[in-house]
Amino acid sequence: MKKLTLSENNKKIVGVCGGIGEYFNIDATIIRILWIIGTLISFGSGILAYVICWALIPYDQE
C-alpha cells in the first residue's frame, strides 16, 4: 500500500514536494513549479500550506 511521506531522496528543503511527486508518480519539479505558481497567485498562502504539509506528512520510516 502506497503511503504519503516526506521524501528523503528527492528533497530541496524538507521533502514535501518530492514526497507528493513520489506518491502521485509525477516529477517533483512539476509539483514545485505548480506550488510556486500557486503561492504567487494566492499572495503567499502556499508558504503556509507548505509548512502545514511539513508538520502533517510523516517522515518515511523505512
Order of alpha helices (4+ residues) and beta strands (2+ residues): alpha-alpha-alpha
